[in-house]
Amino acid sequence: MSTANSSNNRRGIVSLAEAIILQSLEDLWIPEHREESECFFCGEGFSICAEVAGLHHSKTSGILNQIGGIQIGKTIRKHSA
């Protein structure tokens, strides 16, 4: 695989991770999708997407603080069963 293809693939993966995070933020405000979105932010999915997107810990913490309506401990217990 050429370097240009590799770079394009990387950009595509980063864009996808960013899009997943943005869509999950929007889904928090849609009652039919809120629970699934909360699970995403409280689980491994958000951590993986944030890492792929290159978000540093301070940025991910800021996102979680801005959506402060999510009670992380309560949500994890609720969805881990």
ChimeraX commands (.cxc) that place a marker at each C-alpha (Angstrom):
marker #1 position 0.00,0.00,0.00 radius 0.5
marker #1 position 1.35,3.39,-0.89 radius 0.5
marker #1 position 1.96,6.14,1.64 radius 0.5
marker #1 position -0.77,8.28,0.04 radius 0.5
marker #1 position -3.34,5.48,0.37 radius 0.5
marker #1 position -2.29,4.87,3.95 radius 0.5
marker #1 position -2.67,8.55,4.75 radius 0.5
marker #1 position -6.10,8.67,3.08 radius 0.5
marker #1 position -7.21,5.58,5.00 radius 0.5
marker #1 position -6.06,7.13,8.28 radius 0.5
marker #1 position -7.95,10.36,7.56 radius 0.5
marker #1 position -11.05,8.33,6.73 radius 0.5
marker #1 position -10.86,6.41,10.00 radius 0.5
marker #1 position -10.34,9.60,12.00 radius 0.5
marker #1 position -13.30,11.24,10.23 radius 0.5
marker #1 position -15.48,8.22,11.00 radius 0.5
marker #1 position -14.55,8.30,14.70 radius 0.5
marker #1 position -15.31,12.03,14.86 radius 0.5
marker #1 position -18.65,11.50,13.10 radius 0.5
marker #1 position -19.62,8.76,15.56 radius 0.5
marker #1 position -18.90,11.07,18.51 radius 0.5
marker #1 position -20.84,13.96,16.95 radius 0.5
marker #1 position -23.82,11.75,16.10 radius 0.5
marker #1 position -23.88,10.35,19.63 radius 0.5
marker #1 position -23.90,13.90,21.00 radius 0.5
marker #1 position -26.89,14.72,18.81 radius 0.5
marker #1 position -28.62,11.47,19.84 radius 0.5
marker #1 position -28.54,12.51,23.50 radius 0.5
marker #1 position -31.38,14.92,22.72 radius 0.5
marker #1 position -33.56,12.37,20.91 radius 0.5
marker #1 position -35.58,10.36,23.46 radius 0.5
marker #1 position -35.55,7.20,21.30 radius 0.5
marker #1 position -31.74,7.24,21.13 radius 0.5
marker #1 position -30.75,8.74,24.47 radius 0.5
marker #1 position -30.16,5.48,26.32 radius 0.5
marker #1 position -27.98,4.06,23.55 radius 0.5
marker #1 position -26.02,7.31,23.40 radius 0.5
marker #1 position -25.49,7.29,27.16 radius 0.5
marker #1 position -24.15,3.75,26.89 radius 0.5
marker #1 position -21.73,4.91,24.20 radius 0.5
marker #1 position -20.35,7.77,26.29 radius 0.5
marker #1 position -20.13,5.69,29.45 radius 0.5
marker #1 position -18.56,2.71,27.79 radius 0.5
marker #1 position -15.57,1.68,25.79 radius 0.5
marker #1 position -16.99,3.01,22.50 radius 0.5
marker #1 position -16.37,6.65,23.35 radius 0.5
marker #1 position -12.88,5.92,24.63 radius 0.5
marker #1 position -11.97,4.09,21.44 radius 0.5
marker #1 position -13.43,6.74,19.13 radius 0.5
marker #1 position -11.79,9.54,21.12 radius 0.5
marker #1 position -8.41,7.84,20.90 radius 0.5
marker #1 position -8.75,7.21,17.16 radius 0.5
marker #1 position -9.87,10.82,16.63 radius 0.5
marker #1 position -6.81,12.02,18.53 radius 0.5
marker #1 position -8.72,13.67,21.35 radius 0.5
marker #1 position -6.61,14.20,24.44 radius 0.5
marker #1 position -7.87,13.37,27.91 radius 0.5
marker #1 position -8.66,17.01,28.65 radius 0.5
marker #1 position -10.86,17.20,25.55 radius 0.5
marker #1 position -12.71,13.97,26.34 radius 0.5
marker #1 position -13.22,15.13,29.92 radius 0.5
marker #1 position -14.59,18.41,28.59 radius 0.5
marker #1 position -17.08,16.59,26.39 radius 0.5
marker #1 position -18.26,14.44,29.28 radius 0.5
marker #1 position -18.54,17.51,31.52 radius 0.5
marker #1 position -20.61,19.34,28.91 radius 0.5
marker #1 position -23.08,16.49,28.77 radius 0.5
marker #1 position -23.17,16.40,32.55 radius 0.5
marker #1 position -26.71,15.03,32.63 radius 0.5
marker #1 position -25.20,11.59,32.34 radius 0.5
marker #1 position -24.55,9.99,35.70 radius 0.5
marker #1 position -21.70,7.74,34.69 radius 0.5
marker #1 position -21.74,5.33,37.61 radius 0.5
marker #1 position -25.50,4.89,37.47 radius 0.5
marker #1 position -25.54,4.43,33.70 radius 0.5
marker #1 position -22.76,1.83,33.71 radius 0.5
marker #1 position -24.59,-0.25,36.30 radius 0.5
marker #1 position -27.83,0.06,34.40 radius 0.5
marker #1 position -26.35,-1.07,31.07 radius 0.5
marker #1 position -23.78,-3.62,32.21 radius 0.5
marker #1 position -26.30,-6.29,33.19 radius 0.5
marker link #1:1,2 radius 0.2
marker link #1:2,3 radius 0.2
marker link #1:3,4 radius 0.2
marker link #1:4,5 radius 0.2
marker link #1:5,6 radius 0.2
marker link #1:6,7 radius 0.2
marker link #1:7,8 radius 0.2
marker link #1:8,9 radius 0.2
marker link #1:9,10 radius 0.2
marker link #1:10,11 radius 0.2
marker link #1:11,12 radius 0.2
marker link #1:12,13 radius 0.2
marker link #1:13,14 radius 0.2
marker link #1:14,15 radius 0.2
marker link #1:15,16 radius 0.2
marker link #1:16,17 radius 0.2
marker link #1:17,18 radius 0.2
marker link #1:18,19 radius 0.2
marker link #1:19,20 radius 0.2
marker link #1:20,21 radius 0.2
marker link #1:21,22 radius 0.2
marker link #1:22,23 radius 0.2
marker link #1:23,24 radius 0.2
marker link #1:24,25 radius 0.2
marker link #1:25,26 radius 0.2
marker link #1:26,27 radius 0.2
marker link #1:27,28 radius 0.2
marker link #1:28,29 radius 0.2
marker link #1:29,30 radius 0.2
marker link #1:30,31 radius 0.2
marker link #1:31,32 radius 0.2
marker link #1:32,33 radius 0.2
marker link #1:33,34 radius 0.2
marker link #1:34,35 radius 0.2
marker link #1:35,36 radius 0.2
marker link #1:36,37 radius 0.2
marker link #1:37,38 radius 0.2
marker link #1:38,39 radius 0.2
marker link #1:39,40 radius 0.2
marker link #1:40,41 radius 0.2
marker link #1:41,42 radius 0.2
marker link #1:42,43 radius 0.2
marker link #1:43,44 radius 0.2
marker link #1:44,45 radius 0.2
marker link #1:45,46 radius 0.2
marker link #1:46,47 radius 0.2
marker link #1:47,48 radius 0.2
marker link #1:48,49 radius 0.2
marker link #1:49,50 radius 0.2
marker link #1:50,51 radius 0.2
marker link #1:51,52 radius 0.2
marker link #1:52,53 radius 0.2
marker link #1:53,54 radius 0.2
marker link #1:54,55 radius 0.2
marker link #1:55,56 radius 0.2
marker link #1:56,57 radius 0.2
marker link #1:57,58 radius 0.2
marker link #1:58,59 radius 0.2
marker link #1:59,60 radius 0.2
marker link #1:60,61 radius 0.2
marker link #1:61,62 radius 0.2
marker link #1:62,63 radius 0.2
marker link #1:63,64 radius 0.2
marker link #1:64,65 radius 0.2
marker link #1:65,66 radius 0.2
marker link #1:66,67 radius 0.2
marker link #1:67,68 radius 0.2
marker link #1:68,69 radius 0.2
marker link #1:69,70 radius 0.2
marker link #1:70,71 radius 0.2
marker link #1:71,72 radius 0.2
marker link #1:72,73 radius 0.2
marker link #1:73,74 radius 0.2
marker link #1:74,75 radius 0.2
marker link #1:75,76 radius 0.2
marker link #1:76,77 radius 0.2
marker link #1:77,78 radius 0.2
marker link #1:78,79 radius 0.2
marker link #1:79,80 radius 0.2
marker link #1:80,81 radius 0.2
view
